[in-house]
Every structure is written in C-alpha cells, then in structure tokens.
Amino acid sequence: MKSHPGTVLHVTAADRGGTLAAFLRARLERASWSQVQKLVRGRHVLIHGNICTDVARRLKEGEVVKVLDAAAPKLPGATDIHVVHLDDDVVVVNKPPGVTTTRHHEELSWPARRKQLQPTLEELVPEAIAVHQAGRRGATKPRRRPQPVRAVHRIDRETSGLVVFARNVPASRILAEQFRLHTTERRYLAIVVGRVGTGTIRTQFVRDRGDGRRGSTEEGDGKLAVTHVAPVEHFGDAYTLVECRLETGRTHQIRIHMAETGHMVCGERVYTQSRRGAPKDESRAPRVMLHAADLGFVHPVSGVELRFTSPLPADIRKVLADLRKRFPT
C-alpha cells in the first residue's frame, strides 16, 4: 500500500452508507483489505476527529476521514481535565483539545463495539471532580465517583478552553436558558490566515449550504449568527491572532464565519477557504487553532455573575512563537 500520511478524505453522496473499510480501500492507492483493517484497528483512522476502530462502520455524507501517519495517542483521562470552579450546582472545566464535549445522541443506543473508543468530556468530568476533591483533601485517591454532570453547551472536539456543566436538574435548566437566550459571555482566541481587521460578521446559518455542510445562506430562511471579530496581533499580512466574541452560539460558528470571509482558522480541515485567491494555511498547525478563553454566566442559584479566563494552551503558544519568528514586527 502506498503511504498516505495525514491523508484527509471527504465522504460524498456516492460513498454514503458504505463501510469504512470499503471506503478506504477505494480511496487509498493499492490498499488491500488486510492493510485497511490493520490501519483501522491500529488507531490510524479518525472520523470527524474521533478514533474509529470499527471497519464495518457505515459512513454519512459530509463526514471527514483522516488517515494518520502514526497511531493516535492514548485516550485522555480525568487527570487531563482541569477543574476551574466547583460548587454544588455547577462545575467549570478547562477542556484539552481532542475531546468531544458530549456523545452524539444517535450513538447512545449503539452497542459498545460501535461507539467511539474515546470518552467524552461529559463522561470524564465526574471523575475529574473526584480527583479534584481528593486533591483538596490531600487524599491519595477519590472516595467515590460523583454523580453525572449535565451539558448545557458544547465546544468542538479540537477546540480547547472553558466549558460549564450543571450538577443538578434545576441548574441545568437555568443555565441552558441563558445559553439559549445568548446572555452568556463567550470570548474565543483564534489564529487565522490573512490580515484581519475589526468588524462584525452577521449571516443566516443553515444545516446544509449545498455541499452537505453547515454554512451561511442568502435565502433568509436560516438562523441568525453574529460574530464580533477584533485583531489581537498581526503577523505581517499572512496571519492574525483574533478575538471572537459570540453574540449567538451556532454550531461551528467561528470556524464557518472566518472561512467564509476568506480567513479560515489555521488547522481547519472541514470549512476550508471558499473564496478564490484566499490566502493558504501554511502554519503547520496541529489542530484547529481555536480556544475558548473567557466564559461568563449568572450562577443559577446565587444569581452572582461569574467570569472565568483560560490561558492559551501550549500548542497554540508554540504556533504563535513560530509565526513571530517567521514574521517579525
């Protein structure tokens, strides 16, 4: 089989319903069935960023399949989740990249062998709480696993940063309403291609913009998506570190808005440049360079306004350091 390190493949309408094994055999040059099975079972294949070891998994149109050069690293654990704030009603955590916030609804009914092996943030947080509490008491290990938490919002698998979970039903309802009404404060930092100025992006989002992916429409029948953008640091005309403040919270909003304006987020593989002549991403970013840096909401019980800040993670700082060397001011 010819080597295809880092190959990214898009599932088309013609591929829909086929197995992962058949898809890879057709797309990878001179690949045998045994070689494809070895790739999949050896943790070399991602679907929408999640490891998949099921060669019989049926594919959907619009899914992104990536073949890794090396086997994916070990699964994240509770010790990789940093608890920023904890009380009886809410927990705020700093999510590392590479973890899905919640499990897809349809996956909940699948047998264990067909589920993604990687645990979700929602599944890891209870154990992270136990580790956090044990550390505060000076215990060597948690006494017991806390009750499950309840997701009230999500950030993408490759996005790092702040996420809040409710710890009981009343808190869940109140927090979910805040996110529904867009009264929360959310500030993201992203490295994007090109030179970006201050402005507001306002479009109508639809689930399918015509190519099976989410995006903006000019028909006026979508949901309003508003992103306020401001530059933090320029790297010549090649790249910009921007802050994005969400007025609304649509799925993949920042990634879509930046790509549609010709300034896609570095490391993006799904929402790539849609404009002719748009600058290319040559940053060598290992993942989508997007970080949930600030999160503010009203506590569901006390009514106190809370705000939390998360510093940029090491992988984003490394890309920034490289850009500063390549594009000195």
C-alpha positions as CSV (number, residue, x, y, z in Angstrom):
1,M,0.0,0.0,0.0
2,K,1.3,3.5,-0.9
3,S,2.0,5.6,2.2
4,H,-0.6,8.4,2.7
5,P,0.4,10.2,5.9
6,G,-2.1,12.7,7.1
7,T,-4.5,12.0,4.2
8,V,-7.8,13.7,4.6
9,L,-10.8,12.2,2.7
10,H,-14.3,13.6,2.4
11,V,-17.4,11.3,2.3
12,T,-19.5,12.2,-0.7
13,A,-23.1,11.3,-1.6
14,A,-21.8,8.3,-3.6
15,D,-20.0,7.0,-0.5
16,R,-23.0,7.3,1.8
17,G,-23.9,4.1,3.6
18,G,-20.8,2.2,2.7
19,T,-18.4,0.7,5.2
20,L,-15.3,2.4,6.4
21,A,-13.2,-0.5,5.1
22,A,-14.6,-0.3,1.6
23,F,-14.3,3.5,1.5
24,L,-10.6,3.3,2.5
25,R,-9.8,0.5,0.1
26,A,-11.3,2.5,-2.8
27,R,-9.5,5.8,-1.8
28,L,-6.1,4.6,-0.8
29,E,-3.9,3.5,-3.7
30,R,-3.0,-0.2,-3.8
31,A,-4.6,-0.9,-0.4
32,S,-5.6,-4.5,0.4
33,W,-8.4,-5.5,2.7
34,S,-5.9,-6.7,5.3
35,Q,-3.9,-3.5,5.2
36,V,-7.0,-1.4,5.6
37,Q,-8.1,-3.5,8.6
38,K,-4.7,-3.0,10.1
39,L,-4.9,0.7,9.7
40,V,-8.4,1.0,11.3
41,R,-7.8,-1.4,14.2
42,G,-4.4,0.1,14.9
43,R,-5.9,3.5,15.7
44,H,-4.7,5.2,12.5
45,V,-8.1,6.4,11.3
46,L,-10.2,9.3,12.5
47,I,-13.8,10.1,11.6
48,H,-14.6,13.8,12.3
49,G,-11.7,13.8,14.7
50,N,-12.6,10.7,16.7
51,I,-10.7,7.5,16.6
52,C,-12.7,4.7,14.9
53,T,-11.6,1.1,15.1
54,D,-14.8,-0.4,13.5
55,V,-14.1,-1.4,9.9
56,A,-17.8,-2.0,9.4
57,R,-18.9,1.5,10.5
58,R,-21.3,3.0,7.9
59,L,-20.4,6.4,6.7
60,K,-22.5,9.5,6.2
61,E,-22.2,12.2,3.6
62,G,-20.1,15.1,4.7
63,E,-18.1,13.1,7.2
64,V,-14.3,13.7,7.2
65,V,-12.0,10.7,7.4
66,K,-8.3,11.2,8.2
67,V,-5.6,8.6,7.9
68,L,-2.8,9.2,10.4
69,D,0.9,8.6,9.8
70,A,1.3,7.3,13.3
71,A,-1.2,5.6,15.7
72,A,-3.3,8.1,17.6
73,P,-2.0,8.8,21.2
74,K,-3.5,7.3,24.3
75,L,-7.0,8.3,25.3
76,P,-7.4,11.3,27.6
77,G,-8.2,10.7,31.2
78,A,-9.7,12.6,34.1
79,T,-6.3,14.0,35.1
80,D,-6.1,15.8,31.8
81,I,-9.3,17.8,32.8
82,H,-8.5,20.9,34.9
83,V,-11.4,21.9,37.2
84,V,-11.5,25.7,37.3
85,H,-14.6,26.2,39.5
86,L,-16.7,23.7,41.5
87,D,-19.7,24.1,43.8
88,D,-22.9,22.2,44.4
89,D,-24.6,23.4,41.3
90,V,-22.0,24.0,38.6
91,V,-18.6,22.9,37.5
92,V,-16.3,24.8,35.1
93,V,-13.5,22.9,33.4
94,N,-10.7,23.7,31.0
95,K,-11.1,21.2,28.1
96,P,-8.0,20.0,26.4
97,P,-8.1,19.6,22.6
98,G,-9.0,16.3,21.2
99,V,-12.0,15.6,23.4
100,T,-15.7,15.7,22.2
101,T,-17.9,17.6,24.7
102,T,-20.8,15.1,24.6
103,R,-21.6,11.8,22.8
104,H,-23.7,12.1,19.7
105,H,-27.4,11.4,20.5
106,E,-27.6,8.5,18.0
107,E,-24.5,6.9,19.4
108,L,-26.1,6.4,22.8
109,S,-28.1,3.4,21.6
110,W,-25.2,1.8,19.7
111,P,-23.5,-1.4,21.1
112,A,-20.2,-0.7,22.8
113,R,-18.1,-2.1,19.9
114,R,-19.6,0.5,17.6
115,K,-19.1,3.6,19.8
116,Q,-16.1,5.8,19.6
117,L,-13.5,4.5,22.0
118,Q,-12.6,8.0,23.1
119,P,-14.6,9.1,26.2
120,T,-16.4,12.4,26.0
121,L,-15.7,15.4,28.3
122,E,-19.1,14.9,29.9
123,E,-18.1,11.3,30.8
124,L,-14.7,12.4,32.1
125,V,-15.8,15.4,34.2
126,P,-17.3,13.4,37.1
127,E,-14.0,11.5,37.7
128,A,-12.1,14.8,37.3
129,I,-14.3,16.3,40.0
130,A,-13.5,13.3,42.3
131,V,-9.7,13.7,41.6
132,H,-10.0,17.4,42.3
133,Q,-11.9,16.9,45.6
134,A,-9.4,14.2,46.7
135,G,-6.5,16.6,46.0
136,R,-8.1,19.3,48.1
137,R,-8.4,16.8,51.0
138,G,-4.9,15.5,50.5
139,A,-6.3,12.0,49.8
140,T,-4.3,9.6,47.6
141,K,-7.4,8.6,45.7
142,P,-11.1,9.7,45.3
143,R,-13.6,8.3,47.9
144,R,-16.3,7.8,45.3
145,R,-17.3,8.9,41.8
146,P,-19.6,12.0,41.8
147,Q,-22.9,11.9,40.1
148,P,-23.0,12.6,36.3
149,V,-23.0,16.1,35.1
150,R,-25.3,17.7,32.6
151,A,-24.1,19.5,29.5
152,V,-25.7,23.0,28.8
153,H,-23.4,24.0,25.9
154,R,-20.6,22.5,23.7
155,I,-17.4,23.4,22.1
156,D,-15.8,21.5,19.2
157,R,-13.6,18.5,19.7
158,E,-10.4,20.3,18.5
159,T,-11.3,23.5,20.4
160,S,-9.7,23.9,23.8
161,G,-10.9,26.0,26.7
162,L,-13.7,26.7,29.1
163,V,-16.9,24.6,29.4
164,V,-19.5,24.7,32.2
165,F,-21.6,21.8,33.2
166,A,-24.7,21.7,35.6
167,R,-24.6,19.3,38.5
168,N,-28.4,19.1,39.0
169,V,-31.6,19.4,37.0
170,P,-32.6,22.9,38.2
171,A,-29.2,24.3,37.5
172,S,-29.2,22.6,34.1
173,R,-32.5,24.3,33.1
174,I,-31.4,27.8,34.1
175,L,-28.0,27.6,32.5
176,A,-29.4,26.1,29.3
177,E,-31.9,29.0,29.1
178,Q,-29.0,31.5,29.4
179,F,-27.2,29.9,26.5
180,R,-30.5,29.7,24.5
181,L,-31.1,33.4,25.1
182,H,-27.4,34.3,24.3
183,T,-27.0,36.1,27.6
184,T,-23.7,34.4,28.4
185,E,-20.3,35.9,27.6
186,R,-18.0,33.9,25.4
187,R,-14.7,35.1,24.0
188,Y,-12.5,33.0,21.8
189,L,-9.0,33.4,20.6
190,A,-8.1,32.0,17.1
191,I,-5.1,32.1,14.7
192,V,-6.5,32.8,11.2
193,V,-4.9,33.2,7.8
194,G,-4.6,36.7,6.3
195,R,-4.7,40.1,7.9
196,V,-8.0,40.7,9.8
197,G,-9.4,44.0,11.0
198,T,-12.2,44.8,13.4
199,G,-15.7,44.0,12.3
200,T,-18.9,42.1,12.8
201,I,-19.9,39.1,10.7
202,R,-23.7,38.7,10.5
203,T,-25.2,35.9,8.4
204,Q,-28.0,33.3,8.3
205,F,-26.9,29.7,9.1
206,V,-28.4,26.6,7.6
207,R,-27.5,22.9,8.2
208,D,-26.7,22.3,4.5
209,R,-25.4,25.2,2.4
210,G,-25.5,23.0,-0.7
211,D,-22.5,20.7,-0.2
212,G,-23.7,18.8,2.8
213,R,-22.0,21.1,5.4
214,R,-23.2,23.9,7.6
215,G,-22.8,27.4,6.4
216,S,-24.4,30.7,5.5
217,T,-27.3,31.3,3.1
218,E,-28.6,34.3,1.3
219,E,-32.1,33.0,1.2
220,G,-33.1,34.4,4.6
221,D,-34.5,31.2,6.0
222,G,-31.6,30.2,8.3
223,K,-30.8,31.1,11.9
224,L,-29.1,34.4,12.7
225,A,-25.4,34.0,13.5
226,V,-23.4,37.0,14.7
227,T,-19.6,37.1,15.5
228,H,-17.7,40.2,16.6
229,V,-14.1,40.0,15.5
230,A,-11.1,42.1,16.5
231,P,-7.3,41.6,15.8
232,V,-5.0,40.9,18.8
233,E,-1.7,40.5,16.9
234,H,-0.8,40.7,13.2
235,F,1.9,38.6,11.6
236,G,2.5,40.7,8.5
237,D,-0.3,40.1,6.1
238,A,-0.1,36.4,6.5
239,Y,-1.8,35.6,9.8
240,T,-3.7,37.2,12.6
241,L,-4.4,36.3,16.2
242,V,-8.0,37.4,16.6
243,E,-10.6,37.5,19.4
244,C,-14.1,36.4,18.5
245,R,-17.0,37.3,20.7
246,L,-20.1,35.3,20.1
247,E,-23.4,37.2,20.1
248,T,-25.1,34.0,19.1
249,G,-23.9,30.4,19.5
250,R,-24.4,28.4,16.4
251,T,-22.6,25.1,15.7
252,H,-19.1,25.8,14.3
253,Q,-20.0,29.5,14.1
254,I,-16.5,30.9,14.3
255,R,-14.9,28.3,12.0
256,I,-17.6,28.9,9.4
257,H,-17.6,32.7,9.6
258,M,-13.9,33.0,9.4
259,A,-13.6,30.6,6.4
260,E,-16.5,32.3,4.6
261,T,-14.8,35.7,4.9
262,G,-11.5,34.3,3.5
263,H,-9.7,34.0,6.8
264,M,-10.1,30.4,7.9
265,V,-8.8,29.2,11.2
266,C,-5.4,27.6,11.0
267,G,-5.5,23.8,11.1
268,E,-9.1,23.8,9.7
269,R,-9.9,20.7,7.5
270,V,-13.7,21.0,7.1
271,Y,-14.5,24.6,6.5
272,T,-11.7,25.5,4.1
273,Q,-11.4,28.6,2.0
274,S,-14.4,29.3,-0.2
275,R,-13.1,32.4,-1.9
276,R,-10.8,32.4,-4.9
277,G,-7.4,33.9,-4.2
278,A,-7.8,33.5,-0.4
279,P,-4.5,33.0,1.4
280,K,-3.4,29.4,2.1
281,D,-2.7,28.0,5.5
282,E,1.0,27.2,5.8
283,S,1.1,27.5,9.6
284,R,1.6,23.7,10.2
285,A,-0.9,23.9,13.0
286,P,-1.5,20.5,14.5
287,R,-5.3,21.1,15.1
288,V,-7.8,23.9,14.7
289,M,-6.3,26.9,16.4
290,L,-9.3,27.9,18.4
291,H,-9.5,28.4,22.2
292,A,-12.5,29.3,24.5
293,A,-10.6,31.9,26.5
294,D,-13.4,33.6,28.5
295,L,-16.7,32.4,29.8
296,G,-19.2,34.4,31.8
297,F,-22.7,33.5,33.1
298,V,-25.0,34.1,36.0
299,H,-24.9,31.5,38.7
300,P,-28.2,29.5,38.6
301,V,-28.7,29.6,42.3
302,S,-26.9,32.6,43.8
303,G,-27.5,34.9,40.9
304,V,-23.9,36.1,41.1
305,E,-22.3,37.0,37.8
306,L,-19.3,34.7,37.3
307,R,-16.5,35.1,34.7
308,F,-13.5,32.8,34.1
309,T,-10.4,33.1,31.9
310,S,-8.3,30.3,30.4
311,P,-4.7,31.0,29.2
312,L,-3.7,29.8,25.7
313,P,-2.6,26.1,25.7
314,A,0.9,25.0,24.8
315,D,0.2,24.0,21.2
316,I,-1.3,27.4,20.3
317,R,1.6,29.2,22.1
318,K,4.0,27.1,20.0
319,V,2.4,28.1,16.7
320,L,2.4,31.8,17.8
321,A,6.1,31.6,18.7
322,D,6.8,30.2,15.3
323,L,4.8,32.9,13.5
324,R,6.7,35.6,15.4
325,K,10.0,34.2,14.2
326,R,8.8,33.9,10.6
327,F,7.1,37.3,10.6
328,P,9.0,39.6,13.0
329,T,7.5,43.1,13.6
